[in-house]
Amino acid sequence: MDGASLIHGGNLDAARRMFPEAPEPLIDLSTGINPIAYPIPHLSAHVFARLPLPAAVDRLRAVAARAYGAASAAHVVAAPGTQILLPMVAALVPAGRAAVLGPTYGEYIRVAALAGHAVIDVAHIGEIETTDVVFLANPNNPDGRIVAKETLIALTDRLRARNVILVVDEAFMDVGPPDASLAAEVARGNMIVLRSFGKFFGLAGLRLGFAIAGVEIAARLNALLGPWAVAGPAIAIAEAALADRSWAETARARLTVGAERLDRLLSRAGMEIVGGTPLFRLARTPLASAFFRQLGLAGTVVRRFPSQPTWLRFGLPADESEWRRLQAALALSEEAAPPPR
């Protein structure tokens, strides 16, 4: 099987190589992306034909500051996805030691190592040793773990005495607890908050993300990115979406209902729900490998974890047809594998 190609979710090419006889269209539940995307507004042709103007980027940064709770646009960096920002952030400090609060998104370790850091993987905030940069996700991927805002502020204050940068990836904070974001706290100087646009708005293909940081760090990152880092269509769509509070509230409510429905479905299949967010659920079962294969053969792709062989992560189906296919595939899994003990 092409397991190495499925380290991250969303790789349907690899899924088709693994399950060449699976019925099409495949249902991709391997990511934590909103299955019902923000409706793309009408865009004039010049948005595609011309380089984006600095004024458009400034407007986007201002809208993002209001949406995410940053003090001003001067604290906001717009980039073609937070994936682009991760290695830049890791390289803001000289090569030294990086701590990653795990288990979590695997890219933190990779980009820290690329920046020359020796990486330590820690399981608890209290285990963070003397380091130069710290990475954590809040809410965490894949288990939805939340570190309290007060705990992270206190950690930031302790780290500042040693000039340590704390990087908090809030990719799923759009569906996180109210008032849990640290975007309003970045003036402390050694904190960088990352926000993903594509996940909550269901438009991952736009490749848009933001860093929120102290003014000095934000200026450094903007300078590193240079002009025209974000495409004109992404700027126009995101400016409308981030200002659309009504759509966001409706989406959060719908995702919460969907996550509860998914929990019930997975529980009936004998799985234990061990975490997640309204955008994805993490389930545990000793039959994870059998479920993964049977679901794949039925054309439903989920996320597995080689380091945690009893875990499976499920995104939300997009419509009733996908819900019915998932339910049928889970029923097949139950028939094909021994019952959970």
C-alpha positions, 0 to 999 in steps of 0.5 A: 500500500502507498502508506507513505503518500498518506502521511497527510490527508487529502491525497486522493491520488494515493488513495486511488493507488491503494484502492484502485477498484473503489467506487467513484467519486471517492468521499474524502473524509481524511481532512479537517476541511469544512465540506460545505464551502463558502459561496464564491462571490462573482469576481471580475476578470481583472482580479485574475489578470492584474497583480494584486494592489498593495491597497487590496492586501492592506484591506485583507489584513484589516479584515483579518485583524477584525475577524481574528481579534488582532489589535490592528492590521500591522500585526497581520501577515497574509501568506499563501497558506500557513504551510508557507509560514511554518518554515519562515517562523522556524527560521526566525531564531538561530538554529538551536532547540525546538520543542513540539507539543505532541502528538500533533501535526507532523510538519512542526517537527519537519520544518523545525529540523529544516531550520537546523533545530534539534527537536524534542517532542513533549507530551505536556506543557510542563515538560518544555525544556530550555528551547529557542522556539516552541510549536503547538496547535490549539485546538490540537490536530488530531485530538482537539486538545485545548490548552487554556488561554491563561496557561499559554499566556503564562508560558509566553511570559516565562519564555520571553525572559529567555527570548523564546518564541511560542508559535500557536497554530490556531488552524481550527480555532474558528470552531474552537471555544469562544475567546480562546484565541491568543490573537489579541495577546501577540503584542507580548512580543514573543508569540506568533499565532497562525490562522488557516483560512481554507479549513473553516471556509472550505476553500483550502485550494485558495492557499491562504493563511495568516500569521498574527504577531507583534508588529516587529515580527509581522514586519519581518515576515511580510518583508520575507514574503515580498510583494504579491505573495497572495493571489488576487482572487484569494484576496477578494474571496477572503475579504468577503468571507472574513467579514461575513459573520452570518455565514460563519455563525450558521456554519459553526452551528451546522458543523456542531450538529454534523460532528454530533451525528458523526460521533453517534455513527462511529459509536454504533460501529464500535469505535470510541470517540477520543477527541476532535473538533466540529471539523473532525472526529478522532476515534479509537478502535483495535480494528482501525486497520480493518476499518481503514481498508474496508472504508477505502474499498468502499470509496471512503478515505479516512486518516490513519496514523502509523504511530497510533495504529488504533486511531482513525480521524474522520472529517464530516460528510458533505451531504446526505448521499455521503452520509449514507455511503459512510454508514453503509461502509461502516456496516460492511466493516462490521461484517468483515471484521471481528466485533470489537472486544 
